[in-house]
């Protein structure tokens, strides 16, 4: 949020629900991530750097009027869990969708974050963070890289897409790299193409 303000990027937020979800609450039968729960205690929804075709993303709305987070997860359970091969909990997106992976939660219940591309029928998954806090950190560093790019400064846009252009940033997330090297995301990444595999190799290689 601070980087959006400092860089004059679009930032829109709304107040949280009077009784927001708590960490461990069940959503479509799965435990809700505790870090994501802490986000929803502050925000009902948010738009980060989305103008006009910006590099940002939208946090799905969950407040007293709109239950978009619940509705989207119900739809995802019905439409995509079987195709993915395991359940995920979606929480936001841009052209693509960001989700946590409950199966890979650590001892404190913190779940890794993946980006899911469903534009083709076989969904393609890219791991992007070891937990929600690291996702926000990595995305904020990516936004800093975008706004400092000469093309962005000259024309208001840059050909830097997340997570493709953020391999060095993601490689700083040591647990993410450990999970990738251990093959913990392999079942989700089964539909990845050569470009996705090369991207993953760069993330793991950069961390050495």
Secondary structure as UniProt FT lines:
FT   HELIX           2..6
FT   TURN            7..8
FT   STRAND          11..14
FT   TURN            18..19
FT   TURN            23..24
FT   STRAND          26..27
FT   TURN            28..29
FT   STRAND          30..31
FT   HELIX           34..40
FT   TURN            41..42
FT   STRAND          45..48
FT   TURN            51..53
FT   STRAND          57..59
FT   HELIX           68..79
FT   HELIX           81..84
FT   STRAND          89..93
FT   STRAND          97..101
FT   HELIX           102..104
FT   TURN            107..108
FT   STRAND          112..117
FT   STRAND          124..129
FT   HELIX           132..148
FT   HELIX           150..155
FT   TURN            162..163
FT   HELIX           164..166
FT   HELIX           167..170
FT   TURN            171..172
FT   HELIX           174..181
FT   TURN            182..191
FT   HELIX           194..206
//
